[in-house]
Amino acid sequence: MLQQRLLNVWEEVAGDTVAKYTEEKTIKNQKLIVKISNSALRADLQMKRTALKDALNKRVGAFIISDIILR
C-alpha cells in the first residue's frame, strides 16, 4: 500500500536527526500526522512542511498526502 510506503520513507526523506525525534506517524484524510518530541526541531520543520510533503509524494511516485501536521 502506498500510504505504508510513504510512512516507511519518512526517515530517509526527513533525515536521521528528524527520525531520531519522531515518535509517531500516521496518515489520516490525506494528512501525514507526525509527533516530534523536540519542540525546536518541530518549529523548524513547520517551515519546511511543503518541501517535505512534495519530497515524500515524489519518493512514492503518487499524491498521497496534501499536508503534514506536526505535533
Backbone as a chain_set.jsonl record, in Angstrom:
{"seq": "MLQQRLLNVWEEVAGDTVAKYTEEKTIKNQKLIVKISNSALRADLQMKRTALKDALNKRVGAFIISDIILR", "coords": {"N": [[0.846, -1.179, 0.0], [0.496, 2.236, -0.789], [0.354, 4.271, 1.145], [1.556, 3.129, 3.418], [4.081, 2.744, 2.396], [4.89, 5.4, 2.075], [5.009, 6.202, 4.774], [7.107, 4.57, 5.55], [9.297, 5.686, 4.214], [9.748, 8.055, 5.484], [11.898, 8.547, 7.361], [14.106, 8.415, 5.663], [13.645, 10.544, 3.858], [13.213, 12.764, 5.568], [15.484, 12.763, 7.166], [18.196, 11.739, 9.381], [18.388, 13.046, 11.922], [15.814, 14.127, 12.321], [14.38, 11.75, 12.238], [15.274, 10.557, 14.572], [13.932, 11.984, 16.547], [11.309, 11.505, 15.97], [8.305, 10.283, 17.07], [5.74, 9.168, 16.559], [3.837, 8.403, 13.616], [1.234, 8.84, 11.344], [-1.281, 8.489, 8.769], [-4.051, 10.341, 7.909], [-6.997, 11.214, 6.345], [-5.644, 12.215, 4.037], [-3.59, 13.588, 5.262], [-0.453, 13.73, 6.725], [0.357, 12.933, 9.896], [2.583, 13.736, 12.312], [4.388, 13.076, 15.206], [6.67, 14.903, 16.914], [9.277, 14.932, 19.177], [10.99, 16.988, 19.946], [10.759, 20.335, 20.484], [12.024, 22.574, 19.267], [13.02, 21.504, 16.892], [10.6, 20.72, 15.783], [9.431, 23.241, 15.306], [11.197, 24.2, 13.363], [10.721, 22.342, 11.321], [8.115, 22.997, 10.695], [8.321, 25.14, 8.966], [9.316, 23.888, 6.773], [7.409, 22.215, 5.806], [5.938, 22.08, 3.331], [7.916, 21.491, 1.406], [8.824, 19.031, 2.428], [6.47, 17.495, 2.209], [6.117, 17.478, -0.594], [8.48, 16.143, -1.342], [8.121, 13.635, -0.119], [5.774, 12.66, -1.407], [6.761, 12.578, -4.022], [8.787, 10.692, -3.743], [7.373, 8.291, -3.336], [6.009, 8.238, -5.656], [3.393, 9.079, -6.129], [0.419, 11.045, -5.422], [-0.138, 11.236, -2.22], [-0.309, 12.501, 0.279], [-1.651, 15.646, 1.355], [-0.894, 17.511, 3.141], [1.187, 18.148, 6.033], [0.993, 17.557, 9.415], [2.365, 18.639, 12.328], [3.066, 17.583, 15.545]], "CA": [[0.0, 0.0, 0.0], [1.318, 3.431, -0.933], [0.415, 5.012, 2.408], [2.573, 2.495, 4.256], [5.365, 3.029, 1.769], [5.232, 6.781, 2.424], [5.426, 6.194, 6.183], [8.401, 3.89, 5.633], [10.388, 6.518, 3.681], [9.84, 9.283, 6.278], [13.246, 8.711, 7.895], [15.02, 8.66, 4.54], [13.389, 11.872, 3.303], [13.34, 13.788, 6.605], [16.853, 12.754, 7.669], [18.482, 10.989, 10.605], [18.08, 13.831, 13.123], [14.356, 14.158, 12.448], [13.955, 10.383, 12.555], [15.595, 10.292, 15.974], [12.937, 12.639, 17.393], [9.965, 11.131, 15.531], [7.717, 9.296, 17.968], [4.622, 8.505, 15.895], [3.418, 8.969, 12.343], [0.054, 8.203, 10.752], [-1.922, 9.245, 7.702], [-5.498, 10.405, 8.076], [-7.605, 12.207, 5.449], [-4.561, 12.742, 3.196], [-2.671, 14.389, 6.064], [0.537, 12.991, 7.491], [0.429, 13.457, 11.259], [3.869, 13.297, 12.856], [4.694, 13.559, 16.549], [8.1, 15.188, 17.062], [9.492, 15.16, 20.613], [11.835, 18.156, 20.162], [9.974, 21.496, 20.064], [12.803, 23.418, 18.354], [13.02, 20.808, 15.615], [9.226, 20.795, 15.281], [9.262, 24.596, 14.77], [11.975, 24.25, 12.121], [10.028, 21.532, 10.314], [6.893, 23.708, 10.288], [8.665, 25.981, 7.822], [9.717, 23.026, 5.658], [6.33, 21.252, 5.579], [5.594, 21.941, 1.912], [9.011, 20.784, 0.736], [8.783, 17.641, 2.89], [5.289, 16.866, 1.6], [6.419, 17.252, -2.007], [9.532, 15.118, -1.431], [7.539, 12.335, 0.239], [4.906, 12.237, -2.505], [7.625, 12.254, -5.166], [9.526, 9.45, -3.424], [6.496, 7.122, -3.544], [5.506, 8.302, -7.019], [1.947, 9.307, -6.161], [-0.078, 12.063, -4.499], [-0.688, 10.509, -1.074], [-0.638, 13.444, 1.342], [-1.839, 17.037, 0.943], [-0.325, 18.367, 4.188], [1.841, 17.494, 7.169], [0.651, 18.155, 10.703], [3.418, 18.307, 13.295], [2.62, 17.701, 16.93]], "C": [[0.889, 1.239, 0.0], [1.407, 4.257, 0.342], [1.494, 4.436, 3.318], [3.967, 2.76, 3.7], [5.83, 4.454, 2.107], [5.701, 6.868, 3.871], [6.818, 5.59, 6.335], [9.562, 4.754, 5.131], [10.539, 7.833, 4.443], [11.27, 9.538, 6.752], [14.243, 9.069, 6.798], [14.872, 10.088, 4.01], [13.66, 12.963, 4.34], [14.762, 13.872, 7.17], [16.981, 12.08, 9.026], [18.109, 11.751, 11.88], [16.58, 13.867, 13.367], [13.846, 12.777, 12.846], [14.18, 10.055, 14.027], [14.535, 10.864, 16.92], [11.493, 12.348, 16.97], [9.442, 10.028, 16.434], [6.596, 8.501, 17.307], [4.382, 9.158, 14.553], [2.26, 8.14, 11.789], [-0.45, 9.081, 9.614], [-3.423, 9.161, 7.916], [-6.028, 11.529, 7.186], [-6.564, 12.951, 4.613], [-3.623, 13.692, 3.95], [-1.739, 13.46, 6.831], [0.652, 13.671, 8.845], [1.666, 12.865, 11.913], [4.066, 13.913, 14.227], [6.207, 13.667, 16.681], [8.341, 15.587, 18.511], [10.32, 16.402, 20.92], [11.122, 19.399, 19.616], [10.727, 22.412, 19.095], [12.834, 22.802, 16.955], [11.637, 20.879, 14.971], [8.965, 22.167, 14.652], [10.002, 24.761, 13.446], [11.258, 23.502, 10.999], [8.738, 22.195, 9.835], [7.156, 24.538, 9.035], [9.005, 25.16, 6.578], [8.621, 22.031, 5.263], [6.037, 21.015, 4.1], [6.669, 21.16, 1.161], [9.044, 19.314, 1.141], [7.633, 16.874, 2.253], [5.574, 16.518, 0.142], [7.455, 16.143, -2.188], [8.987, 13.728, -1.112], [6.644, 11.804, -0.876], [5.728, 11.817, -3.721], [8.332, 10.917, -4.953], [8.681, 8.2, -3.647], [5.854, 7.137, -4.924], [4.01, 8.49, -7.139], [1.586, 10.416, -5.181], [-0.798, 11.343, -3.37], [-1.131, 11.484, 0.02], [-0.739, 14.863, 0.787], [-1.221, 18.01, 1.947], [0.369, 17.5, 5.233], [1.473, 18.27, 8.418], [1.693, 17.679, 11.707], [2.91, 18.563, 14.694], [3.756, 17.405, 17.868]], "O": [[1.904, 1.29, 0.696], [2.436, 4.883, 0.596], [2.261, 5.186, 3.921], [4.916, 2.974, 4.455], [7.006, 4.683, 2.389], [6.69, 7.54, 4.16], [7.613, 6.048, 7.155], [10.696, 4.575, 5.576], [11.383, 8.651, 4.079], [11.795, 10.635, 6.562], [15.112, 9.92, 6.986], [15.869, 10.76, 3.745], [14.274, 13.98, 4.018], [15.193, 14.94, 7.604], [15.991, 11.878, 9.728], [17.57, 11.16, 12.816], [16.126, 13.661, 14.493], [12.97, 12.661, 13.703], [13.375, 9.362, 14.649], [14.272, 10.289, 17.977], [10.558, 12.891, 17.558], [10.056, 8.968, 16.553], [6.515, 7.285, 17.482], [4.688, 10.336, 14.368], [2.305, 6.91, 11.77], [-0.095, 10.255, 9.508], [-3.992, 8.082, 8.081], [-5.56, 12.664, 7.269], [-6.608, 14.176, 4.502], [-2.939, 14.507, 3.332], [-2.182, 12.526, 7.5], [1.004, 14.847, 8.929], [1.786, 11.647, 12.054], [3.929, 15.124, 14.398], [6.931, 12.677, 16.577], [7.677, 16.489, 19.021], [10.347, 16.834, 22.073], [10.906, 19.503, 18.408], [10.113, 22.973, 18.187], [12.691, 23.508, 15.956], [11.517, 21.073, 13.761], [8.35, 22.254, 13.589], [9.492, 25.388, 12.518], [11.198, 23.978, 9.865], [8.314, 21.98, 8.699], [6.305, 24.622, 8.149], [8.985, 25.679, 5.462], [8.867, 21.112, 4.481], [5.902, 19.869, 3.669], [6.357, 20.269, 0.371], [9.266, 18.444, 0.3], [7.804, 15.738, 1.811], [5.307, 15.401, -0.302], [7.323, 15.303, -3.078], [9.355, 12.752, -1.766], [6.741, 10.635, -1.249], [5.422, 10.817, -4.371], [8.456, 10.114, -5.878], [9.192, 7.171, -4.091], [5.223, 6.158, -5.324], [3.415, 8.101, -8.144], [2.327, 10.701, -4.24], [-1.931, 10.893, -3.536], [-2.196, 11.317, 0.615], [-0.009, 15.235, -0.131], [-1.045, 19.19, 1.646], [0.163, 16.288, 5.303], [1.622, 19.491, 8.471], [1.879, 16.479, 11.911], [2.385, 19.636, 14.99], [3.579, 17.453, 19.085]]}, "num_chains": 1, "name": "protein.A"}
